[in-house]
């Protein structure tokens, strides 16, 4: 059974240690405050009496000048009653501030948990075959901190931290896995929401509550959650749906009841990324947890206690049936001033996601100048004589054409394939309309990502419903044409030279501007020419056929020459002349046979 928190009648006591040494009692601490919050870095502030009016002698600002409050010193703050004190903050001093007013002067000391180092630098990290908790452990360990980390599921793609702080990455991925992050005494804790556990302590309104401000708000409650991603393997969407689950352990109205009463539509999230159903399920659980915890939010101020921590549940009793039950603690504030110690307990959860904070992403163009967003339209002015020899194209941005200043920029081109002495070599024409983006949003570094057709600059062909034709056409008329409907591939020149690979007619044809033609089809190979056909080989030419070889010259002579001419018939050989026939030799002539018949 949960212990009811009670007011302690003993006097409040506190202790502050710097680098392990208890601060001198001669130093007057006017007030101190501590803040511990889910998904935030723990912090503390001290207000210390120091100095006087300017011009006083005897070192009026001795505390600010001492070695105690130098940034980097370790600090521990304990609060309690009588001699029983517990640590409420441990961290480092990050700043001191001197404030002098008409009737007072003091030193303000700001402190943070050592985990603040996780927020100070942006990093790029890729981990293959790892889980989120693996990277959490690495990032926390690299910062020299200890951690208590819940195990996460493994998804089938690398972990990728891009240009963001370690802290932002940890919190964003923790939220995506239905986890939350706390920092306490220089230790990072990453835990799962457990809203069904029994609280250790109970706040009873008529026993320890000093002030109460609680609100039921259904604006961010949903009955149903739908998440959709793209599955490239199956070329369909992956959809995960989940319903609100709120057991009403806090108040007597469930989140689903409130959402239903308000007729809040279902939450729908879409992405074209190939996220698995496992990750979408984990994300849906995060949304359910956050949505249910926004149902009741507020704060309760009680007599000071160090027993409550953010991320835990606390029982609320005697607050009325709408507000009783087990509440999730999202933040604890400790305030000590003039001998009085109060603890503010914040319950419920802000619906804000860490990924929506303004400074999570690096400012565009690295903050060197105002960044560009999206793509721009430009016209090509020049494609050669890049002054830097980087094969860039001179462009003119359309959005700047109404200005008096020159807006020409040299832009790189994103080719499909570009390699050393290899790749595509297709530069746009002068006057072409192109689409331009900018590297890291920096307007000084444009890249042409493509060319654009329009009603003024039309393509060579018109589109059809079946998208049957693709082509490459140059300005001079050189063309490569793909006809997907008839399965015809054509290469042609403006002078009439063509090569056609035709699956419809089942043939290949080559024809030049002089009507010379070669046709290859099921009937064989046909060579035709309005003039001569010459076969010229430095070696030999062999003609072979199974059915026969025919040679005919309808309008001229048939001639054959060689050092030696040899004709051999396997069965019979006949040579005949309709008018005359002659066999002669400058030397000996021989006719042989089993029988030789002349006339």
C-alpha positions as CSV (number, residue, x, y, z in Angstrom):
1,X,0.0,0.0,0.0
2,X,1.3,3.4,-0.9
3,X,2.7,5.6,1.9
4,X,0.7,8.8,2.4
5,X,3.1,11.9,2.3
6,X,2.8,13.9,5.5
7,X,4.0,17.3,6.6
8,X,7.2,17.1,8.7
9,X,7.2,19.3,11.8
10,X,11.0,19.5,12.0
11,X,12.8,22.6,10.7
12,X,13.9,22.5,7.1
13,X,17.6,22.0,6.6
14,X,19.8,22.1,3.5
15,X,23.3,21.5,2.5
16,X,25.3,22.5,-0.5
17,X,28.7,20.9,-1.4
18,X,31.1,22.2,-4.0
19,X,33.6,19.7,-5.3
20,X,32.8,17.4,-2.4
21,X,33.3,20.1,0.3
22,X,30.3,21.5,2.3
23,X,29.8,25.2,1.6
24,X,30.7,27.5,4.5
25,X,27.8,28.5,6.7
26,X,29.0,32.1,6.4
27,X,27.7,32.1,2.8
28,X,24.1,33.2,2.9
29,X,21.9,31.3,0.4
30,X,18.7,33.4,-0.1
31,X,16.9,30.7,-2.1
32,X,17.5,27.7,-4.2
33,X,15.4,25.8,-6.8
34,X,15.7,22.4,-8.5
35,X,13.9,21.2,-11.6
36,X,13.7,17.5,-12.6
37,X,11.6,16.8,-15.7
38,X,10.9,14.0,-18.1
39,X,12.8,14.5,-21.4
40,X,14.6,17.5,-20.0
41,X,18.1,18.0,-18.4
42,X,17.9,18.4,-14.7
43,X,18.8,21.9,-13.4
44,X,19.2,24.0,-10.3
45,X,19.6,27.6,-9.4
46,X,21.0,29.3,-6.2
47,X,20.5,32.9,-5.2
48,X,23.3,33.9,-2.9
49,X,23.8,37.2,-1.0
50,X,26.8,39.0,-2.3
51,X,28.2,42.5,-2.4
52,X,26.6,45.8,-1.9
53,X,26.4,49.1,-3.7
54,X,29.1,49.7,-6.2
55,X,32.2,51.5,-4.9
56,X,32.3,49.8,-1.5
57,X,35.6,48.6,-0.4
58,X,36.6,45.3,1.4
59,X,35.7,43.1,-1.5
60,X,31.9,43.5,-1.5
61,X,31.5,40.7,-4.1
62,X,33.6,38.1,-2.4
63,X,31.3,35.2,-3.3
64,X,31.5,35.8,-7.0
65,X,35.3,36.3,-6.7
66,X,35.7,33.1,-4.7
67,X,36.7,29.7,-6.2
68,X,33.5,28.1,-5.1
69,X,31.2,29.3,-7.9
70,X,33.4,28.9,-10.9
71,X,31.7,27.2,-13.9
72,X,32.8,23.6,-14.0
73,X,32.8,23.0,-10.3
74,X,30.7,20.0,-9.1
75,X,27.8,20.8,-6.9
76,X,25.5,18.7,-4.7
77,X,22.3,20.0,-3.1
78,X,20.6,18.2,-0.3
79,X,17.2,19.1,1.4
80,X,15.5,17.6,4.4
81,X,14.2,18.1,7.9
82,X,16.4,18.3,10.9
83,X,19.5,16.2,10.3
84,X,17.8,13.9,7.8
85,X,18.7,15.3,4.3
86,X,18.5,13.6,0.9
87,X,20.2,14.7,-2.3
88,X,17.8,16.5,-4.6
89,X,20.4,17.6,-7.2
90,X,23.9,16.7,-8.3
91,X,25.6,18.3,-11.3
92,X,28.0,21.1,-12.3
93,X,27.9,24.9,-12.1
94,X,27.5,26.3,-15.6
95,X,27.2,30.0,-14.9
96,X,27.2,32.8,-12.3
97,X,25.5,36.1,-12.6
98,X,26.0,39.2,-10.5
99,X,22.8,41.3,-10.0
100,X,22.8,44.6,-8.2
101,X,19.6,46.6,-7.5
102,X,18.7,49.6,-5.4
103,X,18.3,47.8,-2.1
104,X,19.9,44.4,-2.8
105,X,22.6,42.6,-4.6
106,X,23.1,38.9,-5.0
107,X,24.9,36.2,-7.0
108,X,22.8,33.9,-9.1
109,X,24.4,30.5,-9.7
110,X,23.0,28.2,-12.5
111,X,23.7,24.5,-12.5
112,X,22.9,21.6,-14.7
113,X,23.2,17.8,-14.6
114,X,26.4,16.6,-16.3
115,X,24.2,15.1,-19.0
116,X,23.9,18.7,-20.4
117,X,27.1,17.8,-22.4
118,X,24.8,15.6,-24.6
119,X,23.1,18.8,-25.9
120,X,26.2,20.7,-26.8
121,X,27.4,19.2,-30.1
122,X,25.9,17.8,-33.2
123,X,27.0,14.4,-34.5
124,X,26.7,12.0,-37.3
125,X,26.5,8.3,-36.4
126,X,25.6,5.1,-38.3
127,X,25.3,1.8,-36.6
128,X,24.4,-1.3,-38.6
129,X,22.8,-4.4,-37.0
130,X,22.1,-2.6,-33.8
131,X,19.2,-1.6,-31.6
132,X,18.3,1.9,-30.4
133,X,19.4,1.0,-26.8
134,X,22.9,0.1,-28.2
135,X,23.3,3.6,-29.6
136,X,21.8,5.1,-26.4
137,X,24.4,3.3,-24.4
138,X,27.3,4.4,-26.7
139,X,26.3,8.1,-26.7
140,X,25.9,8.2,-22.9
141,X,29.1,6.3,-22.3
142,X,31.0,8.5,-24.7
143,X,29.9,11.5,-22.6
144,X,31.4,9.9,-19.5
145,X,28.0,9.3,-17.9
146,X,26.3,6.3,-16.3
147,X,23.0,5.1,-17.6
148,X,20.0,2.8,-16.9
149,X,18.5,1.9,-20.3
150,X,15.4,-0.2,-21.2
151,X,15.9,-2.7,-24.0
152,X,14.4,-1.8,-27.4
153,X,13.4,-3.8,-30.4
154,X,15.6,-4.3,-33.4
155,X,14.4,-3.0,-36.8
156,X,15.8,-4.1,-40.1
157,X,17.8,-1.0,-41.0
158,X,20.8,0.9,-39.7
159,X,20.5,3.4,-36.9
160,X,21.2,6.9,-38.3
161,X,22.0,10.0,-36.3
162,X,22.4,13.0,-38.7
163,X,23.6,16.4,-37.7
164,X,21.8,16.5,-34.3
165,X,22.8,16.5,-30.7
166,X,23.2,13.3,-28.9
167,X,20.5,14.4,-26.4
168,X,17.9,15.2,-29.1
169,X,18.6,11.9,-30.8
170,X,18.2,10.0,-27.6
171,X,14.9,11.7,-26.6
172,X,13.4,11.5,-30.1
173,X,14.2,7.8,-30.5
174,X,13.1,7.1,-27.0
175,X,9.7,8.7,-27.6
176,X,9.4,6.6,-30.9
177,X,10.0,3.5,-28.8
178,X,7.4,4.4,-26.1
179,X,10.1,5.3,-23.7
180,X,10.9,8.5,-21.7
181,X,14.2,10.0,-20.5
182,X,15.1,11.5,-17.1
183,X,18.4,12.8,-15.7
184,X,19.2,12.6,-12.0
185,X,22.4,12.8,-10.1
186,X,24.4,12.7,-13.4
187,X,22.8,9.5,-14.5
188,X,20.6,9.1,-17.6
189,X,17.6,6.8,-17.3
190,X,15.6,5.7,-20.3
191,X,12.5,3.8,-19.2
192,X,9.3,2.4,-20.6
193,X,5.9,3.8,-19.5
194,X,4.3,1.5,-16.9
195,X,1.0,3.1,-16.0
196,X,-0.3,-0.1,-14.3
197,X,2.3,-0.2,-11.5
198,X,1.4,0.7,-8.0
199,X,2.7,4.0,-6.7
200,X,5.0,4.1,-3.7
201,X,3.5,7.3,-2.3
202,X,0.2,9.0,-2.2
203,X,-0.7,12.7,-1.9
204,X,-3.8,13.2,0.2
205,X,-5.3,16.5,-0.4
206,X,-6.3,17.3,3.2
207,X,-2.9,16.1,4.6
208,X,-0.1,17.7,2.5
209,X,-1.5,19.6,-0.5
210,X,-1.0,23.4,-0.3
211,X,-2.2,24.3,-3.8
212,X,-3.9,22.3,-6.6
213,X,-4.3,23.2,-10.2
214,X,-5.6,20.3,-12.3
215,X,-7.3,20.3,-15.7
216,X,-9.2,17.7,-17.7
217,X,-8.6,18.4,-21.4
218,X,-9.7,16.2,-24.3
219,X,-8.2,18.2,-27.1
220,X,-5.3,15.8,-27.6
221,X,-7.0,12.5,-26.8
222,X,-7.8,10.1,-29.7
223,X,-9.9,7.0,-29.9
224,X,-8.0,5.5,-32.8
225,X,-4.5,5.7,-34.2
226,X,-3.6,4.9,-37.8
227,X,0.0,4.7,-39.2
228,X,0.8,4.1,-42.8
229,X,4.1,3.4,-44.6
230,X,5.2,2.1,-48.0
231,X,6.2,-1.5,-48.6
232,X,8.5,-1.4,-51.8
233,X,8.8,-5.2,-51.8
234,X,5.1,-5.8,-52.3
235,X,4.3,-2.4,-53.8
236,X,1.5,-1.8,-51.3
237,X,1.1,0.2,-48.1
238,X,1.7,-1.1,-44.6
239,X,-1.0,0.0,-42.2
240,X,-1.1,-0.4,-38.5
241,X,-4.1,0.6,-36.4
242,X,-4.5,0.8,-32.7
243,X,-7.2,1.9,-30.3
244,X,-6.8,4.0,-27.2
245,X,-6.3,2.0,-24.1
246,X,-6.8,4.0,-20.9
247,X,-7.7,1.9,-17.8
248,X,-8.9,5.1,-16.0
249,X,-6.4,4.7,-13.1
250,X,-6.3,8.5,-13.0
251,X,-9.8,10.0,-12.7
252,X,-13.0,8.3,-13.6
253,X,-13.2,9.4,-17.2
254,X,-11.1,7.4,-19.7
255,X,-9.3,9.1,-22.6
256,X,-11.4,7.1,-25.1
257,X,-14.6,8.3,-23.4
258,X,-13.5,11.9,-23.6
259,X,-12.4,11.5,-27.2
260,X,-15.7,9.9,-28.1
261,X,-17.7,12.6,-26.4
262,X,-15.8,15.3,-28.4
263,X,-16.0,13.2,-31.6
264,X,-12.3,13.7,-32.1
265,X,-11.3,12.1,-35.4
266,X,-8.7,9.3,-35.5
267,X,-5.1,10.3,-35.6
268,X,-3.6,9.5,-39.0
269,X,0.2,9.6,-39.8
270,X,1.7,8.8,-43.2
271,X,5.2,8.2,-44.5
272,X,6.6,7.0,-47.8
273,X,9.5,5.5,-45.9
274,X,9.5,1.6,-45.8
275,X,8.9,1.4,-42.1
276,X,8.1,-2.0,-40.8
277,X,4.9,-2.9,-39.0
278,X,7.0,-3.5,-35.8
279,X,8.2,0.1,-35.8
280,X,4.8,1.4,-36.6
281,X,3.4,-0.6,-33.7
282,X,6.0,0.8,-31.3
283,X,5.2,4.3,-32.5
284,X,1.5,3.7,-32.0
285,X,2.1,2.7,-28.4
286,X,4.0,5.9,-27.9
287,X,1.1,7.9,-29.2
288,X,-1.3,6.0,-27.0
289,X,0.8,6.6,-23.9
290,X,1.3,10.3,-24.7
291,X,-2.4,10.9,-25.6
292,X,-3.7,9.2,-22.5
293,X,-1.3,11.1,-20.3
294,X,-2.5,14.5,-21.7
295,X,-6.0,13.7,-20.4
296,X,-5.4,15.3,-17.0
297,X,-2.5,17.8,-16.5
298,X,-1.6,20.2,-13.8
299,X,0.3,20.7,-10.6
300,X,0.1,20.1,-6.9
301,X,2.2,22.1,-4.4
302,X,2.9,20.1,-1.3
303,X,5.3,20.4,1.7
304,X,8.8,19.7,0.6
305,X,9.8,16.1,0.0
306,X,12.6,14.4,-1.8
307,X,10.7,11.1,-2.2
308,X,9.0,11.8,-5.6
309,X,10.8,11.6,-8.9
310,X,9.6,12.3,-12.5
311,X,8.7,9.2,-14.4
312,X,7.1,7.6,-11.4
313,X,3.4,7.3,-10.4
314,X,1.9,9.0,-7.4
315,X,-1.4,8.3,-5.8
316,X,-3.9,11.2,-5.5
317,X,-6.5,10.9,-2.7
318,X,-9.4,13.1,-1.6
319,X,-9.2,15.2,-4.8
320,X,-12.7,14.2,-6.0
321,X,-13.6,11.3,-8.2
322,X,-12.6,13.2,-11.4
323,X,-9.0,13.7,-10.3
324,X,-8.3,10.8,-8.0
325,X,-6.1,7.8,-8.9
326,X,-2.6,7.1,-10.0
327,X,-1.0,10.1,-11.8
328,X,2.2,10.1,-13.9
329,X,4.8,12.6,-12.6
330,X,6.3,14.5,-15.5
331,X,8.2,17.1,-13.5
332,X,9.3,17.9,-9.9
333,X,10.3,21.4,-8.8
334,X,11.9,22.0,-5.4
335,X,11.8,25.6,-4.0
336,X,13.5,26.7,-0.9
337,X,13.3,30.2,0.4
338,X,13.5,31.9,3.8
339,X,13.4,28.6,5.6
340,X,10.4,27.3,3.7
341,X,10.6,24.3,1.4
342,X,7.9,23.5,-1.1
343,X,7.7,20.8,-3.8
344,X,5.6,21.2,-6.9
345,X,4.5,18.0,-8.5
346,X,3.5,18.2,-12.2
347,X,1.3,15.4,-13.4
348,X,0.2,14.3,-16.8
349,X,2.3,14.9,-19.9
350,X,2.6,17.7,-22.4
351,X,1.4,16.6,-25.9
352,X,4.5,18.1,-27.5
353,X,6.9,15.8,-29.2
354,X,10.6,16.5,-28.8
355,X,11.1,16.3,-32.6
356,X,8.9,19.4,-33.0
357,X,11.3,21.7,-31.1
358,X,12.7,24.5,-33.2
359,X,16.4,23.8,-32.5
360,X,16.4,20.0,-33.1
361,X,17.4,20.5,-36.7
362,X,20.5,22.6,-37.7
363,X,19.6,25.9,-39.2
364,X,19.8,25.9,-43.0
365,X,23.1,26.9,-44.7
366,X,24.8,26.4,-41.3
367,X,23.5,29.8,-40.3
368,X,26.0,31.5,-42.5
369,X,23.3,33.3,-44.4
370,X,19.5,33.0,-44.9
371,X,18.8,29.6,-46.2
372,X,16.7,28.5,-49.2
373,X,13.9,25.9,-48.9
374,X,12.4,23.8,-51.6
375,X,13.4,24.0,-55.3
376,X,13.8,26.9,-57.6
377,X,13.2,27.4,-61.4
378,X,16.1,28.7,-63.5
379,X,17.0,29.2,-67.1
380,X,20.3,28.0,-68.6
381,X,22.5,30.8,-69.8
382,X,25.8,29.0,-70.6
383,X,27.2,25.5,-70.5
384,X,30.9,26.0,-71.1
385,X,33.8,28.0,-69.8
386,X,33.2,27.3,-66.1
387,X,35.7,29.6,-64.4
388,X,36.5,26.9,-61.9
389,X,36.7,24.1,-64.4
390,X,34.0,22.1,-62.5
391,X,31.7,21.4,-65.5
392,X,29.0,23.7,-64.1
393,X,26.3,25.4,-65.9
394,X,25.5,29.2,-65.7
395,X,21.9,29.7,-64.7
396,X,19.6,32.6,-64.1
397,X,17.0,32.1,-61.3
398,X,13.5,32.9,-62.4
399,X,12.4,34.4,-59.0
400,X,15.1,37.1,-59.4
401,X,14.4,38.2,-62.9
402,X,12.4,41.3,-61.7
403,X,15.4,42.6,-59.8
404,X,18.0,45.1,-61.0
405,X,20.8,42.9,-59.8
406,X,22.5,40.1,-61.6
407,X,21.2,36.7,-60.4
408,X,23.4,34.4,-62.5
409,X,25.0,31.4,-60.6
410,X,27.2,28.6,-61.7
411,X,25.4,25.3,-60.8
412,X,26.5,21.7,-60.8
413,X,24.4,19.1,-62.5
414,X,23.2,15.9,-61.0
415,X,23.6,13.2,-63.7
416,X,22.3,9.7,-63.5
417,X,25.9,8.4,-63.8
418,X,29.0,10.5,-63.5
419,X,32.4,8.9,-63.1
420,X,36.1,9.6,-64.1
421,X,36.2,9.4,-67.9
422,X,32.8,7.7,-67.9
423,X,29.1,8.5,-67.4
424,X,26.3,10.4,-69.0
425,X,27.1,13.5,-71.0
426,X,23.8,15.3,-71.4
427,X,24.1,19.0,-70.8
428,X,20.9,21.2,-71.2
429,X,20.5,23.6,-74.0
430,X,20.8,27.4,-73.7
431,X,17.4,28.7,-72.6
432,X,16.2,25.5,-71.1
433,X,14.0,25.6,-68.0
434,X,15.7,23.6,-65.2
435,X,14.9,22.7,-61.6
436,X,17.5,23.7,-59.0
437,X,18.0,22.8,-55.4
438,X,20.7,24.0,-53.0
439,X,23.2,22.0,-51.0
440,X,22.4,22.2,-47.3
441,X,20.0,25.0,-48.2
442,X,22.9,27.3,-49.0
443,X,21.9,29.5,-52.0
444,X,25.5,29.8,-53.1
445,X,25.7,26.2,-54.0
446,X,23.0,25.3,-56.5
447,X,22.6,21.9,-58.2
448,X,20.5,21.3,-61.3
449,X,18.4,18.2,-60.6
450,X,16.5,18.1,-63.9
451,X,15.0,19.8,-66.9
452,X,11.3,20.7,-67.3
453,X,8.9,20.6,-70.3
454,X,6.2,23.2,-70.7
455,X,3.6,24.3,-73.2
456,X,6.3,26.5,-74.7
457,X,9.1,24.0,-74.6
458,X,7.3,20.9,-75.7
459,X,8.7,17.3,-76.0
460,X,9.1,15.7,-79.4
461,X,6.2,13.3,-78.8
462,X,2.8,13.6,-77.1
463,X,2.0,11.3,-74.2
464,X,-0.6,8.6,-74.3
465,X,-2.5,6.6,-71.7
466,X,-0.3,3.5,-72.0
467,X,3.0,5.5,-72.0
468,X,4.2,3.5,-75.0
469,X,7.0,5.8,-76.2
470,X,10.3,6.9,-74.8
471,X,13.0,8.7,-76.7
472,X,16.2,10.7,-76.7
473,X,16.1,13.6,-79.2
474,X,18.9,16.1,-79.8
475,X,18.4,19.5,-81.3
476,X,19.8,18.5,-84.7
477,X,17.4,15.5,-85.0
478,X,19.5,12.7,-83.8
479,X,17.2,10.3,-82.1
480,X,16.9,7.1,-80.1
481,X,13.3,5.9,-79.9
482,X,11.7,3.2,-77.8
483,X,8.2,1.9,-78.9
484,X,7.0,-0.2,-76.0
485,X,3.7,-1.0,-77.7
486,X,5.2,-2.6,-80.8
487,X,8.6,-3.4,-79.2
488,X,10.5,-1.4,-81.7
489,X,13.9,0.2,-81.0
490,X,15.0,2.9,-83.5
491,X,18.2,4.9,-84.0
492,X,18.1,7.5,-86.7
493,X,19.8,10.6,-88.0
494,X,18.2,13.7,-89.6
495,X,19.7,12.7,-92.9
496,X,17.7,9.5,-93.1
497,X,20.2,6.9,-91.7
498,X,18.3,4.4,-89.5
499,X,18.8,1.2,-87.5
500,X,15.5,-0.5,-86.5
501,X,15.2,-3.5,-84.2
502,X,11.6,-4.6,-84.7
503,X,10.0,-7.4,-82.6
504,X,6.6,-6.8,-84.3
505,X,7.8,-7.6,-87.8
506,X,10.5,-9.9,-86.4
507,X,13.3,-8.2,-88.2
508,X,16.3,-6.0,-88.0
509,X,17.0,-3.4,-90.7
510,X,19.7,-1.0,-91.4
511,X,19.2,1.7,-94.1
512,X,21.2,4.7,-95.1
513,X,20.4,8.0,-96.8
514,X,21.5,6.4,-100.2
515,X,18.8,3.6,-100.0
516,X,21.4,1.0,-99.2
517,X,19.7,-1.5,-97.0
518,X,20.3,-4.7,-95.0
519,X,17.3,-6.6,-93.7
520,X,17.5,-9.6,-91.3
521,X,14.3,-11.5,-90.7
522,X,12.9,-15.1,-90.7
523,X,13.6,-15.5,-94.4
524,X,17.3,-14.7,-94.0
525,X,19.5,-11.7,-94.7
526,X,18.9,-9.4,-97.6
527,X,21.4,-6.8,-98.8
528,X,20.2,-4.3,-101.4
529,X,21.7,-1.3,-103.0
530,X,20.9,1.0,-106.0
531,X,24.5,0.9,-106.9
532,X,27.5,-1.4,-106.0
533,X,28.1,-3.9,-103.2
534,X,31.7,-4.5,-102.5
535,X,33.1,-7.3,-100.2
536,X,36.7,-6.6,-99.4
537,X,38.8,-8.7,-97.1
538,X,42.5,-8.8,-96.4
539,X,42.1,-12.5,-95.6
540,X,39.7,-14.7,-97.5
541,X,35.9,-14.6,-98.1
542,X,34.0,-17.9,-97.6
543,X,30.6,-18.5,-99.0
544,X,28.8,-21.6,-97.6
545,X,25.3,-22.9,-98.0
546,X,23.4,-26.1,-97.5
547,X,20.7,-25.8,-100.2
548,X,22.8,-24.0,-102.8
549,X,24.5,-20.9,-103.9
550,X,23.2,-18.8,-106.8
551,X,25.1,-16.1,-108.6
552,X,23.5,-14.1,-111.5
553,X,24.3,-10.9,-113.3
554,X,21.3,-9.9,-115.4
555,X,22.8,-7.0,-117.1
556,X,26.6,-7.7,-117.1
557,X,29.3,-10.2,-116.9
558,X,30.1,-12.7,-114.1
559,X,33.8,-12.6,-113.5
560,X,36.1,-14.5,-111.2
561,X,39.9,-14.2,-110.8
562,X,42.6,-15.8,-108.7
563,X,46.1,-17.3,-108.7
564,X,44.5,-20.6,-109.1
565,X,40.8,-21.4,-109.7
566,X,39.5,-24.7,-108.5
567,X,36.0,-25.9,-109.1
568,X,34.9,-29.4,-107.7
569,X,31.6,-31.1,-108.0
570,X,30.7,-34.0,-105.7
571,X,28.5,-35.6,-108.6
572,X,28.5,-33.7,-111.8
573,X,29.9,-30.5,-113.2
574,X,28.5,-28.6,-116.2
575,X,29.7,-25.5,-118.0
576,X,27.7,-24.3,-121.0
577,X,27.6,-21.3,-123.2
578,X,24.5,-20.5,-125.3
579,X,26.6,-18.9,-128.0
580,X,30.1,-20.2,-127.4
581,X,32.4,-21.8,-124.9
582,X,36.2,-21.7,-124.6
583,X,38.7,-23.5,-122.4
584,X,42.3,-22.2,-123.0
585,X,45.6,-21.9,-121.2
586,X,48.9,-20.3,-122.0
587,X,50.5,-23.6,-121.2
588,X,49.4,-27.2,-121.2
589,X,45.7,-27.9,-121.2
590,X,44.5,-31.3,-119.9
591,X,41.2,-33.0,-120.1
592,X,40.9,-36.2,-118.1
593,X,38.1,-38.6,-117.4
594,X,37.1,-42.3,-117.5
595,X,35.8,-41.4,-120.9
596,X,36.3,-38.2,-122.7
597,X,33.7,-37.3,-125.4
598,X,34.3,-34.5,-127.7
599,X,31.3,-33.6,-129.9
